[in-house]
Amino acid sequence: MGFFAALLALGFFAVMNYLSSKVHETQRSDAIVVLGAAQFNGKPSPLFQNRLDHALAMYRAGVSKHIVTVGGNQPGDR
């Protein structure tokens, strides 16, 4: 019974996560914040590049006049 409840909860949260990812409500903002991710010798990882591309699209759509990147300061970061 507990296993079935856990499986049902997992499925519920997976569906809710999927559905919420399809909602794209944008409004003007003071800044677009891009969370950091790995980069390799100055080249963004695919995940980081996707975040940067999305921020650029939002900037071009007029969501904000500022893009702020945040993250660690690892060796090799520029």
PDB file of N, CA, C and O in Angstrom:
ATOM      1  N   MET A   1       0.818  -1.194   0.000  1.00  0.00           N
ATOM      2  CA  MET A   1       0.000   0.000   0.000  1.00  0.00           C
ATOM      3  C   MET A   1       0.865   1.262   0.000  1.00  0.00           C
ATOM      4  O   MET A   1       0.584   2.208  -0.736  1.00  0.00           O
ATOM      5  N   GLY A   2       1.923   1.277   0.830  1.00  0.00           N
ATOM      6  CA  GLY A   2       2.810   2.437   0.901  1.00  0.00           C
ATOM      7  C   GLY A   2       3.543   2.670  -0.410  1.00  0.00           C
ATOM      8  O   GLY A   2       3.735   3.810  -0.831  1.00  0.00           O
ATOM      9  N   PHE A   3       3.955   1.569  -1.058  1.00  0.00           N
ATOM     10  CA  PHE A   3       4.647   1.693  -2.337  1.00  0.00           C
ATOM     11  C   PHE A   3       3.733   2.317  -3.383  1.00  0.00           C
ATOM     12  O   PHE A   3       4.162   3.180  -4.148  1.00  0.00           O
ATOM     13  N   PHE A   4       2.477   1.885  -3.421  1.00  0.00           N
ATOM     14  CA  PHE A   4       1.512   2.429  -4.375  1.00  0.00           C
ATOM     15  C   PHE A   4       1.276   3.914  -4.121  1.00  0.00           C
ATOM     16  O   PHE A   4       1.182   4.696  -5.067  1.00  0.00           O
ATOM     17  N   ALA A   5       1.180   4.308  -2.857  1.00  0.00           N
ATOM     18  CA  ALA A   5       0.975   5.719  -2.513  1.00  0.00           C
ATOM     19  C   ALA A   5       2.181   6.552  -2.946  1.00  0.00           C
ATOM     20  O   ALA A   5       2.021   7.654  -3.472  1.00  0.00           O
ATOM     21  N   ALA A   6       3.381   6.030  -2.727  1.00  0.00           N
ATOM     22  CA  ALA A   6       4.590   6.746  -3.134  1.00  0.00           C
ATOM     23  C   ALA A   6       4.657   6.870  -4.650  1.00  0.00           C
ATOM     24  O   ALA A   6       5.027   7.921  -5.173  1.00  0.00           O
ATOM     25  N   LEU A   7       4.304   5.812  -5.347  1.00  0.00           N
ATOM     26  CA  LEU A   7       4.297   5.837  -6.807  1.00  0.00           C
ATOM     27  C   LEU A   7       3.265   6.825  -7.334  1.00  0.00           C
ATOM     28  O   LEU A   7       3.530   7.550  -8.293  1.00  0.00           O
ATOM     29  N   LEU A   8       2.103   6.856  -6.719  1.00  0.00           N
ATOM     30  CA  LEU A   8       1.054   7.794  -7.102  1.00  0.00           C
ATOM     31  C   LEU A   8       1.503   9.236  -6.856  1.00  0.00           C
ATOM     32  O   LEU A   8       1.274  10.106  -7.697  1.00  0.00           O
ATOM     33  N   ALA A   9       2.133   9.492  -5.722  1.00  0.00           N
ATOM     34  CA  ALA A   9       2.628  10.840  -5.411  1.00  0.00           C
ATOM     35  C   ALA A   9       3.704  11.256  -6.408  1.00  0.00           C
ATOM     36  O   ALA A   9       3.711  12.395  -6.873  1.00  0.00           O
ATOM     37  N   LEU A  10       4.602  10.350  -6.734  1.00  0.00           N
ATOM     38  CA  LEU A  10       5.656  10.648  -7.702  1.00  0.00           C
ATOM     39  C   LEU A  10       5.058  11.001  -9.058  1.00  0.00           C
ATOM     40  O   LEU A  10       5.483  11.965  -9.695  1.00  0.00           O
ATOM     41  N   GLY A  11       4.083  10.233  -9.493  1.00  0.00           N
ATOM     42  CA  GLY A  11       3.412  10.521 -10.761  1.00  0.00           C
ATOM     43  C   GLY A  11       2.700  11.856 -10.734  1.00  0.00           C
ATOM     44  O   GLY A  11       2.751  12.608 -11.707  1.00  0.00           O
ATOM     45  N   PHE A  12       2.036  12.159  -9.630  1.00  0.00           N
ATOM     46  CA  PHE A  12       1.334  13.433  -9.491  1.00  0.00           C
ATOM     47  C   PHE A  12       2.300  14.601  -9.633  1.00  0.00           C
ATOM     48  O   PHE A  12       2.046  15.535 -10.393  1.00  0.00           O
ATOM     49  N   PHE A  13       3.419  14.546  -8.892  1.00  0.00           N
ATOM     50  CA  PHE A  13       4.376  15.644  -8.945  1.00  0.00           C
ATOM     51  C   PHE A  13       5.053  15.743 -10.309  1.00  0.00           C
ATOM     52  O   PHE A  13       5.374  16.846 -10.751  1.00  0.00           O
ATOM     53  N   ALA A  14       5.274  14.638 -10.971  1.00  0.00           N
ATOM     54  CA  ALA A  14       5.855  14.672 -12.315  1.00  0.00           C
ATOM     55  C   ALA A  14       4.908  15.361 -13.288  1.00  0.00           C
ATOM     56  O   ALA A  14       5.340  16.182 -14.097  1.00  0.00           O
ATOM     57  N   VAL A  15       3.628  15.035 -13.218  1.00  0.00           N
ATOM     58  CA  VAL A  15       2.638  15.667 -14.099  1.00  0.00           C
ATOM     59  C   VAL A  15       2.515  17.152 -13.780  1.00  0.00           C
ATOM     60  O   VAL A  15       2.460  17.970 -14.699  1.00  0.00           O
ATOM     61  N   MET A  16       2.472  17.518 -12.509  1.00  0.00           N
ATOM     62  CA  MET A  16       2.357  18.930 -12.126  1.00  0.00           C
ATOM     63  C   MET A  16       3.581  19.719 -12.591  1.00  0.00           C
ATOM     64  O   MET A  16       3.452  20.851 -13.056  1.00  0.00           O
ATOM     65  N   ASN A  17       4.765  19.124 -12.466  1.00  0.00           N
ATOM     66  CA  ASN A  17       5.983  19.784 -12.922  1.00  0.00           C
ATOM     67  C   ASN A  17       5.938  20.003 -14.428  1.00  0.00           C
ATOM     68  O   ASN A  17       6.300  21.077 -14.910  1.00  0.00           O
ATOM     69  N   TYR A  18       5.503  19.006 -15.165  1.00  0.00           N
ATOM     70  CA  TYR A  18       5.402  19.125 -16.618  1.00  0.00           C
ATOM     71  C   TYR A  18       4.409  20.210 -17.005  1.00  0.00           C
ATOM     72  O   TYR A  18       4.708  21.050 -17.854  1.00  0.00           O
ATOM     73  N   LEU A  19       3.238  20.201 -16.396  1.00  0.00           N
ATOM     74  CA  LEU A  19       2.212  21.188 -16.738  1.00  0.00           C
ATOM     75  C   LEU A  19       2.644  22.606 -16.387  1.00  0.00           C
ATOM     76  O   LEU A  19       2.380  23.539 -17.145  1.00  0.00           O
ATOM     77  N   SER A  20       3.300  22.775 -15.253  1.00  0.00           N
ATOM     78  CA  SER A  20       3.732  24.120 -14.868  1.00  0.00           C
ATOM     79  C   SER A  20       4.856  24.625 -15.765  1.00  0.00           C
ATOM     80  O   SER A  20       5.026  25.836 -15.909  1.00  0.00           O
ATOM     81  N   SER A  21       5.622  23.727 -16.367  1.00  0.00           N
ATOM     82  CA  SER A  21       6.694  24.161 -17.265  1.00  0.00           C
ATOM     83  C   SER A  21       6.147  24.687 -18.586  1.00  0.00           C
ATOM     84  O   SER A  21       6.872  25.341 -19.336  1.00  0.00           O
ATOM     85  N   LYS A  22       4.888  24.412 -18.880  1.00  0.00           N
ATOM     86  CA  LYS A  22       4.281  24.865 -20.129  1.00  0.00           C
ATOM     87  C   LYS A  22       3.647  26.247 -20.007  1.00  0.00           C
ATOM     88  O   LYS A  22       3.208  26.812 -21.009  1.00  0.00           O
ATOM     89  N   VAL A  23       3.592  26.798 -18.798  1.00  0.00           N
ATOM     90  CA  VAL A  23       3.013  28.122 -18.580  1.00  0.00           C
ATOM     91  C   VAL A  23       4.117  29.152 -18.745  1.00  0.00           C
ATOM     92  O   VAL A  23       5.134  29.096 -18.055  1.00  0.00           O
ATOM     93  N   HIS A  24       3.917  30.086 -19.652  1.00  0.00           N
ATOM     94  CA  HIS A  24       4.918  31.117 -19.904  1.00  0.00           C
ATOM     95  C   HIS A  24       4.287  32.484 -19.716  1.00  0.00           C
ATOM     96  O   HIS A  24       3.895  33.139 -20.682  1.00  0.00           O
ATOM     97  N   GLU A  25       4.193  32.901 -18.480  1.00  0.00           N
ATOM     98  CA  GLU A  25       3.685  34.225 -18.180  1.00  0.00           C
ATOM     99  C   GLU A  25       4.881  35.134 -17.965  1.00  0.00           C
ATOM    100  O   GLU A  25       5.678  34.907 -17.054  1.00  0.00           O
ATOM    101  N   THR A  26       5.013  36.150 -18.784  1.00  0.00           N
ATOM    102  CA  THR A  26       6.105  37.091 -18.608  1.00  0.00           C
ATOM    103  C   THR A  26       5.537  38.466 -18.331  1.00  0.00           C
ATOM    104  O   THR A  26       4.493  38.853 -18.858  1.00  0.00           O
ATOM    105  N   GLN A  27       6.240  39.179 -17.504  1.00  0.00           N
ATOM    106  CA  GLN A  27       5.885  40.559 -17.222  1.00  0.00           C
ATOM    107  C   GLN A  27       7.178  41.341 -17.073  1.00  0.00           C
ATOM    108  O   GLN A  27       8.240  40.760 -16.845  1.00  0.00           O
ATOM    109  N   ARG A  28       7.091  42.643 -17.201  1.00  0.00           N
ATOM    110  CA  ARG A  28       8.282  43.474 -17.076  1.00  0.00           C
ATOM    111  C   ARG A  28       8.930  43.243 -15.716  1.00  0.00           C
ATOM    112  O   ARG A  28       8.252  42.997 -14.718  1.00  0.00           O
ATOM    113  N   SER A  29      10.235  43.328 -15.702  1.00  0.00           N
ATOM    114  CA  SER A  29      10.983  43.077 -14.478  1.00  0.00           C
ATOM    115  C   SER A  29      12.182  44.009 -14.424  1.00  0.00           C
ATOM    116  O   SER A  29      12.606  44.549 -15.446  1.00  0.00           O
ATOM    117  N   ASP A  30      12.726  44.194 -13.228  1.00  0.00           N
ATOM    118  CA  ASP A  30      13.917  45.024 -13.084  1.00  0.00           C
ATOM    119  C   ASP A  30      15.141  44.359 -13.695  1.00  0.00           C
ATOM    120  O   ASP A  30      16.014  45.037 -14.238  1.00  0.00           O
ATOM    121  N   ALA A  31      15.207  43.047 -13.609  1.00  0.00           N
ATOM    122  CA  ALA A  31      16.360  42.325 -14.144  1.00  0.00           C
ATOM    123  C   ALA A  31      15.988  40.880 -14.440  1.00  0.00           C
ATOM    124  O   ALA A  31      15.054  40.325 -13.861  1.00  0.00           O
ATOM    125  N   ILE A  32      16.739  40.291 -15.352  1.00  0.00           N
ATOM    126  CA  ILE A  32      16.639  38.867 -15.659  1.00  0.00           C
ATOM    127  C   ILE A  32      17.848  38.214 -14.996  1.00  0.00           C
ATOM    128  O   ILE A  32      18.986  38.565 -15.306  1.00  0.00           O
ATOM    129  N   VAL A  33      17.616  37.277 -14.097  1.00  0.00           N
ATOM    130  CA  VAL A  33      18.701  36.619 -13.374  1.00  0.00           C
ATOM    131  C   VAL A  33      18.944  35.246 -13.987  1.00  0.00           C
ATOM    132  O   VAL A  33      18.027  34.433 -14.102  1.00  0.00           O
ATOM    133  N   VAL A  34      20.189  35.000 -14.377  1.00  0.00           N
ATOM    134  CA  VAL A  34      20.581  33.717 -14.962  1.00  0.00           C
ATOM    135  C   VAL A  34      21.417  32.967 -13.931  1.00  0.00           C
ATOM    136  O   VAL A  34      22.505  33.408 -13.560  1.00  0.00           O
ATOM    137  N   LEU A  35      20.901  31.829 -13.475  1.00  0.00           N
ATOM    138  CA  LEU A  35      21.651  31.013 -12.523  1.00  0.00           C
ATOM    139  C   LEU A  35      22.815  30.338 -13.231  1.00  0.00           C
ATOM    140  O   LEU A  35      22.672  29.835 -14.346  1.00  0.00           O
ATOM    141  N   GLY A  36      23.949  30.331 -12.584  1.00  0.00           N
ATOM    142  CA  GLY A  36      25.140  29.765 -13.182  1.00  0.00           C
ATOM    143  C   GLY A  36      25.085  28.253 -13.309  1.00  0.00           C
ATOM    144  O   GLY A  36      24.270  27.584 -12.674  1.00  0.00           O
ATOM    145  N   ALA A  37      25.956  27.740 -14.132  1.00  0.00           N
ATOM    146  CA  ALA A  37      26.146  26.301 -14.319  1.00  0.00           C
ATOM    147  C   ALA A  37      27.566  26.132 -14.845  1.00  0.00           C
ATOM    148  O   ALA A  37      28.299  27.109 -15.004  1.00  0.00           O
ATOM    149  N   ALA A  38      27.938  24.922 -15.107  1.00  0.00           N
ATOM    150  CA  ALA A  38      29.314  24.646 -15.515  1.00  0.00           C
ATOM    151  C   ALA A  38      29.675  25.344 -16.818  1.00  0.00           C
ATOM    152  O   ALA A  38      28.857  25.521 -17.721  1.00  0.00           O
ATOM    153  N   GLN A  39      30.931  25.725 -16.864  1.00  0.00           N
ATOM    154  CA  GLN A  39      31.515  26.178 -18.119  1.00  0.00           C
ATOM    155  C   GLN A  39      32.907  25.565 -18.188  1.00  0.00           C
ATOM    156  O   GLN A  39      33.545  25.301 -17.169  1.00  0.00           O
ATOM    157  N   PHE A  40      33.348  25.351 -19.389  1.00  0.00           N
ATOM    158  CA  PHE A  40      34.609  24.660 -19.585  1.00  0.00           C
ATOM    159  C   PHE A  40      35.543  25.546 -20.392  1.00  0.00           C
ATOM    160  O   PHE A  40      35.356  25.746 -21.593  1.00  0.00           O
ATOM    161  N   ASN A  41      36.564  26.078 -19.700  1.00  0.00           N
ATOM    162  CA  ASN A  41      37.542  26.965 -20.316  1.00  0.00           C
ATOM    163  C   ASN A  41      36.850  28.130 -21.021  1.00  0.00           C
ATOM    164  O   ASN A  41      37.212  28.498 -22.138  1.00  0.00           O
ATOM    165  N   GLY A  42      35.851  28.703 -20.354  1.00  0.00           N
ATOM    166  CA  GLY A  42      35.144  29.857 -20.901  1.00  0.00           C
ATOM    167  C   GLY A  42      33.976  29.517 -21.804  1.00  0.00           C
ATOM    168  O   GLY A  42      33.266  30.421 -22.245  1.00  0.00           O
ATOM    169  N   LYS A  43      33.752  28.237 -22.097  1.00  0.00           N
ATOM    170  CA  LYS A  43      32.639  27.825 -22.960  1.00  0.00           C
ATOM    171  C   LYS A  43      31.519  27.274 -22.086  1.00  0.00           C
ATOM    172  O   LYS A  43      31.727  26.311 -21.348  1.00  0.00           O
ATOM    173  N   PRO A  44      30.315  27.885 -22.163  1.00  0.00           N
ATOM    174  CA  PRO A  44      29.209  27.425 -21.319  1.00  0.00           C
ATOM    175  C   PRO A  44      28.806  25.984 -21.630  1.00  0.00           C
ATOM    176  O   PRO A  44      28.833  25.546 -22.780  1.00  0.00           O
ATOM    177  N   SER A  45      28.433  25.262 -20.579  1.00  0.00           N
ATOM    178  CA  SER A  45      27.880  23.918 -20.768  1.00  0.00           C
ATOM    179  C   SER A  45      26.549  24.053 -21.501  1.00  0.00           C
ATOM    180  O   SER A  45      25.992  25.150 -21.548  1.00  0.00           O
ATOM    181  N   PRO A  46      26.025  22.976 -22.072  1.00  0.00           N
ATOM    182  CA  PRO A  46      24.730  23.066 -22.762  1.00  0.00           C
ATOM    183  C   PRO A  46      23.616  23.627 -21.870  1.00  0.00           C
ATOM    184  O   PRO A  46      22.786  24.406 -22.340  1.00  0.00           O
ATOM    185  N   LEU A  47      23.590  23.243 -20.599  1.00  0.00           N
ATOM    186  CA  LEU A  47      22.574  23.763 -19.679  1.00  0.00           C
ATOM    187  C   LEU A  47      22.722  25.270 -19.501  1.00  0.00           C
ATOM    188  O   LEU A  47      21.740  26.008 -19.580  1.00  0.00           O
ATOM    189  N   PHE A  48      23.940  25.722 -19.263  1.00  0.00           N
ATOM    190  CA  PHE A  48      24.197  27.151 -19.072  1.00  0.00           C
ATOM    191  C   PHE A  48      23.897  27.923 -20.354  1.00  0.00           C
ATOM    192  O   PHE A  48      23.322  29.010 -20.303  1.00  0.00           O
ATOM    193  N   GLN A  49      24.281  27.370 -21.500  1.00  0.00           N
ATOM    194  CA  GLN A  49      24.010  28.035 -22.777  1.00  0.00           C
ATOM    195  C   GLN A  49      22.508  28.197 -22.996  1.00  0.00           C
ATOM    196  O   GLN A  49      22.056  29.232 -23.486  1.00  0.00           O
ATOM    197  N   ASN A  50      21.740  27.178 -22.634  1.00  0.00           N
ATOM    198  CA  ASN A  50      20.286  27.252 -22.757  1.00  0.00           C
ATOM    199  C   ASN A  50      19.728  28.365 -21.878  1.00  0.00           C
ATOM    200  O   ASN A  50      18.848  29.111 -22.306  1.00  0.00           O
ATOM    201  N   ARG A  51      20.231  28.480 -20.658  1.00  0.00           N
ATOM    202  CA  ARG A  51      19.792  29.554 -19.758  1.00  0.00           C
ATOM    203  C   ARG A  51      20.142  30.922 -20.334  1.00  0.00           C
ATOM    204  O   ARG A  51      19.329  31.845 -20.293  1.00  0.00           O
ATOM    205  N   LEU A  52      21.351  31.050 -20.867  1.00  0.00           N
ATOM    206  CA  LEU A  52      21.768  32.326 -21.459  1.00  0.00           C
ATOM    207  C   LEU A  52      20.918  32.679 -22.676  1.00  0.00           C
ATOM    208  O   LEU A  52      20.518  33.831 -22.841  1.00  0.00           O
ATOM    209  N   ASP A  53      20.641  31.698 -23.522  1.00  0.00           N
ATOM    210  CA  ASP A  53      19.809  31.930 -24.709  1.00  0.00           C
ATOM    211  C   ASP A  53      18.402  32.366 -24.321  1.00  0.00           C
ATOM    212  O   ASP A  53      17.826  33.256 -24.946  1.00  0.00           O
ATOM    213  N   HIS A  54      17.854  31.734 -23.286  1.00  0.00           N
ATOM    214  CA  HIS A  54      16.505  32.089 -22.830  1.00  0.00           C
ATOM    215  C   HIS A  54      16.491  33.511 -22.265  1.00  0.00           C
ATOM    216  O   HIS A  54      15.555  34.272 -22.512  1.00  0.00           O
ATOM    217  N   ALA A  55      17.524  33.863 -21.512  1.00  0.00           N
ATOM    218  CA  ALA A  55      17.622  35.222 -20.973  1.00  0.00           C
ATOM    219  C   ALA A  55      17.723  36.239 -22.103  1.00  0.00           C
ATOM    220  O   ALA A  55      17.108  37.303 -22.033  1.00  0.00           O
ATOM    221  N   LEU A  56      18.486  35.926 -23.137  1.00  0.00           N
ATOM    222  CA  LEU A  56      18.610  36.831 -24.277  1.00  0.00           C
ATOM    223  C   LEU A  56      17.277  37.000 -24.989  1.00  0.00           C
ATOM    224  O   LEU A  56      16.928  38.108 -25.397  1.00  0.00           O
ATOM    225  N   ALA A  57      16.535  35.920 -25.143  1.00  0.00           N
ATOM    226  CA  ALA A  57      15.214  36.003 -25.774  1.00  0.00           C
ATOM    227  C   ALA A  57      14.273  36.874 -24.948  1.00  0.00           C
ATOM    228  O   ALA A  57      13.508  37.664 -25.501  1.00  0.00           O
ATOM    229  N   MET A  58      14.327  36.731 -23.629  1.00  0.00           N
ATOM    230  CA  MET A  58      13.490  37.565 -22.764  1.00  0.00           C
ATOM    231  C   MET A  58      13.904  39.031 -22.864  1.00  0.00           C
ATOM    232  O   MET A  58      13.055  39.922 -22.893  1.00  0.00           O
ATOM    233  N   TYR A  59      15.208  39.275 -22.915  1.00  0.00           N
ATOM    234  CA  TYR A  59      15.725  40.641 -23.065  1.00  0.00           C
ATOM    235  C   TYR A  59      15.223  41.259 -24.369  1.00  0.00           C
ATOM    236  O   TYR A  59      14.748  42.395 -24.388  1.00  0.00           O
ATOM    237  N   ARG A  60      15.332  40.505 -25.445  1.00  0.00           N
ATOM    238  CA  ARG A  60      14.884  41.001 -26.755  1.00  0.00           C
ATOM    239  C   ARG A  60      13.374  41.204 -26.807  1.00  0.00           C
ATOM    240  O   ARG A  60      12.881  42.022 -27.585  1.00  0.00           O
ATOM    241  N   ALA A  61      12.635  40.457 -25.976  1.00  0.00           N
ATOM    242  CA  ALA A  61      11.176  40.608 -25.912  1.00  0.00           C
ATOM    243  C   ALA A  61      10.773  41.796 -25.045  1.00  0.00           C
ATOM    244  O   ALA A  61       9.587  42.104 -24.921  1.00  0.00           O
ATOM    245  N   GLY A  62      11.755  42.461 -24.446  1.00  0.00           N
ATOM    246  CA  GLY A  62      11.461  43.649 -23.659  1.00  0.00           C
ATOM    247  C   GLY A  62      11.083  43.386 -22.217  1.00  0.00           C
ATOM    248  O   GLY A  62      10.510  44.254 -21.558  1.00  0.00           O
ATOM    249  N   VAL A  63      11.395  42.199 -21.715  1.00  0.00           N
ATOM    250  CA  VAL A  63      11.057  41.879 -20.327  1.00  0.00           C
ATOM    251  C   VAL A  63      11.858  42.751 -19.363  1.00  0.00           C
ATOM    252  O   VAL A  63      11.330  43.193 -18.343  1.00  0.00           O
ATOM    253  N   SER A  64      13.119  42.999 -19.679  1.00  0.00           N
ATOM    254  CA  SER A  64      13.972  43.814 -18.822  1.00  0.00           C
ATOM    255  C   SER A  64      15.105  44.411 -19.644  1.00  0.00           C
ATOM    256  O   SER A  64      15.413  43.946 -20.741  1.00  0.00           O
ATOM    257  N   LYS A  65      15.716  45.448 -19.089  1.00  0.00           N
ATOM    258  CA  LYS A  65      16.872  46.070 -19.736  1.00  0.00           C
ATOM    259  C   LYS A  65      18.185  45.525 -19.177  1.00  0.00           C
ATOM    260  O   LYS A  65      19.262  45.916 -19.627  1.00  0.00           O
ATOM    261  N   HIS A  66      18.098  44.622 -18.196  1.00  0.00           N
ATOM    262  CA  HIS A  66      19.302  44.135 -17.522  1.00  0.00           C
ATOM    263  C   HIS A  66      19.292  42.614 -17.408  1.00  0.00           C
ATOM    264  O   HIS A  66      18.267  42.007 -17.096  1.00  0.00           O
ATOM    265  N   ILE A  67      20.454  42.009 -17.666  1.00  0.00           N
ATOM    266  CA  ILE A  67      20.664  40.580 -17.438  1.00  0.00           C
ATOM    267  C   ILE A  67      21.780  40.449 -16.407  1.00  0.00           C
ATOM    268  O   ILE A  67      22.852  41.032 -16.568  1.00  0.00           O
ATOM    269  N   VAL A  68      21.525  39.682 -15.348  1.00  0.00           N
ATOM    270  CA  VAL A  68      22.506  39.463 -14.290  1.00  0.00           C
ATOM    271  C   VAL A  68      22.816  37.975 -14.238  1.00  0.00           C
ATOM    272  O   VAL A  68      21.908  37.152 -14.121  1.00  0.00           O
ATOM    273  N   THR A  69      24.095  37.628 -14.325  1.00  0.00           N
ATOM    274  CA  THR A  69      24.488  36.226 -14.183  1.00  0.00           C
ATOM    275  C   THR A  69      25.072  36.035 -12.788  1.00  0.00           C
ATOM    276  O   THR A  69      25.813  36.884 -12.292  1.00  0.00           O
ATOM    277  N   VAL A  70      24.734  34.922 -12.167  1.00  0.00           N
ATOM    278  CA  VAL A  70      25.230  34.628 -10.824  1.00  0.00           C
ATOM    279  C   VAL A  70      25.773  33.211 -10.799  1.00  0.00           C
ATOM    280  O   VAL A  70      25.368  32.360 -11.591  1.00  0.00           O
ATOM    281  N   GLY A  71      26.691  32.972  -9.883  1.00  0.00           N
ATOM    282  CA  GLY A  71      27.233  31.630  -9.748  1.00  0.00           C
ATOM    283  C   GLY A  71      28.572  31.658  -9.052  1.00  0.00           C
ATOM    284  O   GLY A  71      29.016  32.691  -8.552  1.00  0.00           O
ATOM    285  N   GLY A  72      29.198  30.515  -9.031  1.00  0.00           N
ATOM    286  CA  GLY A  72      30.471  30.366  -8.348  1.00  0.00           C
ATOM    287  C   GLY A  72      31.612  31.012  -9.105  1.00  0.00           C
ATOM    288  O   GLY A  72      31.457  31.504 -10.223  1.00  0.00           O
ATOM    289  N   ASN A  73      32.745  30.993  -8.466  1.00  0.00           N
ATOM    290  CA  ASN A  73      33.961  31.530  -9.059  1.00  0.00           C
ATOM    291  C   ASN A  73      34.993  30.412  -9.054  1.00  0.00           C
ATOM    292  O   ASN A  73      35.887  30.371  -8.209  1.00  0.00           O
ATOM    293  N   GLN A  74      34.853  29.514 -10.008  1.00  0.00           N
ATOM    294  CA  GLN A  74      35.724  28.351 -10.088  1.00  0.00           C
ATOM    295  C   GLN A  74      36.945  28.653 -10.952  1.00  0.00           C
ATOM    296  O   GLN A  74      36.895  29.553 -11.790  1.00  0.00           O
ATOM    297  N   PRO A  75      38.023  27.928 -10.768  1.00  0.00           N
ATOM    298  CA  PRO A  75      39.183  28.104 -11.642  1.00  0.00           C
ATOM    299  C   PRO A  75      38.773  27.923 -13.106  1.00  0.00           C
ATOM    300  O   PRO A  75      38.083  26.962 -13.446  1.00  0.00           O
ATOM    301  N   GLY A  76      39.190  28.826 -13.950  1.00  0.00           N
ATOM    302  CA  GLY A  76      38.838  28.769 -15.365  1.00  0.00           C
ATOM    303  C   GLY A  76      37.662  29.649 -15.723  1.00  0.00           C
ATOM    304  O   GLY A  76      37.428  29.913 -16.902  1.00  0.00           O
ATOM    305  N   ASP A  77      36.902  30.119 -14.711  1.00  0.00           N
ATOM    306  CA  ASP A  77      35.793  31.037 -14.988  1.00  0.00           C
ATOM    307  C   ASP A  77      36.348  32.380 -15.434  1.00  0.00           C
ATOM    308  O   ASP A  77      37.398  32.831 -14.976  1.00  0.00           O
ATOM    309  N   ARG A  78      35.611  33.000 -16.339  1.00  0.00           N
ATOM    310  CA  ARG A  78      36.002  34.333 -16.809  1.00  0.00           C
ATOM    311  C   ARG A  78      34.841  35.273 -16.705  1.00  0.00           C
ATOM    312  O   ARG A  78      34.964  36.448 -17.051  1.00  0.00           O
TER     313      ARG A  78
END
